[in-house]
Amino acid sequence: GPGLSVAETLLVERRGRVAICTLNRPEVRNAIDDDLRERFLAELTALHGEESVSAVVVTGAGKAFCSGGDVSGMQQRLAQPATLIAERGWERQQRTAALVAALHNANAITIAAVNGAAVGLGLDLALACDFVIASPAATFASSFVRRGLIPDGGGLYFLPRRIGLQPTKDLVFTGRRVDATEALRIGLADEVTDTTDVLTAAVAYAETICEHPRSALVLTKSILNRTFESSPETIAALGGSAQAISYTTAGHHAAVEAFLRRG
């Protein structure tokens, strides 16, 4: 592909049908400030419509995956006039929700390659992905309670669905740190790699998914994302429509022809 495009705080690289997004603020452990959030959201929005991309891998530069919201930004918020704090906070929450939704609803399979600490909003971003692949050096913490805050990056939705309600209450109410071994055991991570080179493992897994027609991946994901909120009848209706579309796709036609040729 065209290789590496540098947008300072976010690096984007293509490897075949896989796009790699690297959070690139290692000096602050890849904390998400307004600028990085908007760059990341814009990149995910652009990738959403790209038919040449079937998987997106998210990772962090340096030792951390993402340390969450930028604390210097929190300090600036506290210095605002009291009459503006709630209104501006609400507006910023909408932008954070848009970023999380872009990851969760992406027209690609999303994989968090967690290379180090995933804390607060950093944990939530990993949870919004379809898969979490962790380095042995990875750690996870829902640290919001330590700052007198609530999990605001979708964690209150994604974490119970991933690990169950009671383990979620434990992580959210204590703010404690979970290492890679425990993360795998409780289902917070799907895989822990043998080496610290988690990006290579995540891309290799992404490539096994990208072998399949993108249309089938995207349609299936759109339904699976709604499964816990939907009735069997709704899933059947969504599935029927999606399958009707699938019958018309080039990917399906090519697969049928290849099977018949094998005879």
N, C-alpha and C positions, 0 to 999 in steps of 0.2 A: 504493500500500500504506500501511501504518501509519507509514511513514517511519522515522526513526532511533530506535533504542532505545539508551540509553547505559548500559553496564556498565563504567564507567571504563576498564579496560585493554583492553576489546574492544568495538568498535562494530559493530553489525549493522544493515544497511539492506536493504530489499527494493525491487527494481525489477522489477515483473512477476514472472516465474518465476525471476528471478535473485536470490540472496541474496549480499550483499557483507559479508565479515568483515574488518574492519580492525584489525590489531594496533596498539594505541594506547598505547605507552610510548615516545614519541619521545625523551624525555630520556635513555633508555638504549638508543637505536637499536632499540627494540622487542624487547629481550632477553626470553626466555621464563623467567619465574620460576614457582614452584609455583602461584601464584594465577592467572596468565594461562593456564598450561597447563590447569588444571582448568576455567576459564571457557570456553576454546576447545573443549575436549573435550565439555563439557556442551552447548554450542551446536551442534556438529556432530552430537551424538547426537540432539538435538531435531529438527534439520533432516532427519536420516536418514529419519524417518517422515512428513515433510510432503509430501503429494502435489502441493501447489501449487508446489514448488520443484524445478526440473530442473537448475539449475546453481548452483554456489557459487564465487564469486571471492574469493581471499584476497590482501590487500595490506597495506602498512605505512603508518602515519602518519608524516609528516615525510620526511626524506631517505633513511632506510634501509628496507629490506624487513624484515629480522630479523637481528640480530647474533648469534643463537644462544642458548646457555644463559647464564644470568645469573651473571657472575663473582663477584659478592658472595655468591651462594648457594654457589659453589665454595669460597670462603674460609670460610664458616660450616661447611661439611662437614669441612674440614681441622681445624677446632677441636674436632670431636666426639671422644669417646673412641674409641681405635683399635678397640675391640671392637664398635663400632656402625657404623663407616664402610661396611663391605662390605654388611651387612644392609640398612641404609637406602638405600645406593646401588642395591642390587638392586630394592628396592621402588619407588624413583623411576624406574628404568629401565623397570619394568612400566608405569608411568603414561605415560612418553614413548612407549613402544611402542603403547599404546592410542590416543594422540593421532594418531600416524602412521597407524595402521591405520584410524582413523575417517576420515581424509582419503582414504586409498587406496581404501577399500571403500565410500565414501559412495554412497548411492542418489541420486546427482546427478553431473553432470560437473563436475570440479573444475579451476579455472584459477588458477594463481599469477600475479598481476599484479605483477611484480618491479620496484619503483620505484627501488630503490637497492641497497645491499649486502645480499646473501644469504649469510650466513657460518655455517659449522658447522651447528648444528641448523636455522638459518634456511635454508640450502641444502637440507638434508634435507626440510624441510617443503615447499619448492617442488617437489622431485623426487617427493614422494608424490602430487602433483596430476597430473591427466591431461594438462594442458598447462602450459607455462611461456611466458608472454609478457613480454618484457623491455623496459624503457625504455632509451634510449641511455645513461642514467646508471647502469644496473644493473651490478653486479659480483658475482662468485660465487667463493667459496673454501671448500674443505673444510679448515678451519683446525685441526682437532683435534690433528694431530701437533705443532703449535706449543705446545700445552698438555700434551703428553705423554699424549694420550688417543686413543682410536680413534673413528671415526665411529659414533655410537650412535643416530642418528635414522632408520635405514633406508637410509642412503646406500650401505652396502655391498651392499645388494640392488638399489636403484633405479639407482644411477649406472652400473654395468656394463651394465645392460639398456638404458640410454638412450644411452650414448656408447661402449660397448665396454670390454673389460677393461684393455687397455694404457693408453688415455687416463685411465681411472679411477685406475690405479696412479700415473700422473704427478701427477694432482691431489691424491691422498690422501697420497702420500709426500713431496711438496714443500710442500704447503699453499699453493701459489701462487694469486694472484688472477687471475681470468679476466674480461676486459671483455666487454661485450655483443656486440661483433663476433666475437670468438673463440667465445663461447658459442653463437652462431648457427651458426658454421662447424662446430663439433664436435658439434652436435646437443643441447647442453645446454639451449638455448632453442629454441622452435619459431618464434618471430617476434620481431623487434625493431621497436618502433613508431617512427614518424617523429618524434613529439614525446615530451616527458617525461610527457604525460598518458596513462600506460599503462592506468589504470583504465577510461577511456572505451573504449579499444580492446578490452580484455578483456571488458567488458560487452557490447559490440557483437558480438563473436565468440560469446559465451555465448548471446546472443539468437538467432543463426542456428541454434544447436543446439536451443534451447528451442522452436523452431517444430515440432519432431517429437514424436510421442507419447513421454511419459516412460517408459512401460513398455518400449518397444523399446530406449531408451537404457540403462536400468538393467539389463535382462537381458543385453544385448550386453556391457556393461562388465564384468559379473560373470564372464563367460566369458573375455574378453580378458585380464583380470587374472591368469588362471591359465594362459595359453597356453604360456609357456615351460617350465612344470613338467609339462605334460600331454601324453599321447599323442594322436595323431589320433583314436583310438577314444573317448577320454574327451571330447575336444572335440565329437565328433559326438554323443555321448550327451547331453552338457549342452545342445548346440545343439538337439537334437531335442525335449528337454523344454521348453526356453525357447520354441521356435517353437510348440509345442502350446499353451502359455499365450498366446502372442501372437495366435493365431487367435481367442481368446475376448475380446480386449480391445476396449474402445470405440474406441481410437485406430485399430486395424486396420479395424474395421467402417466407421468414418467415412471413412477413406481410400479403401476400396473403393467405397463409395457415391459419393463425390465423383468418382472416376475414371469410374465408369459414367455419371454424370450428364453429364460432359463429352462422352461419346459420341465 
